[in-house]
Amino acid sequence: MKNTLAHQLDALSAWRRTLERRVRGIADYLAEHELLDSSDRSALDSLNRKLAADKPVASVCHGAQILA
């Protein structure tokens, strides 16, 4: 099977969903065991917001121009 950009983007998307789910799982585990203080909770919240807001950008080189 040919490794196309679409396949790579699909794999990246799946990896990011897994990462987000695992970060939430770690946060839930730590909270359940009372292992989070306010700064830890703030850091995890910040990480979750960053993961949710960060979108991959693909650029395609066409001749001498970069199209994004």
Secondary structure, DSSP 8 states (H G I E B T S, - for coil): ----HHHHHHHHHHHHHHHHHHHHHHHHHHHHTT---HHHHHHHHHHHHHHHH------EEETTEEE-
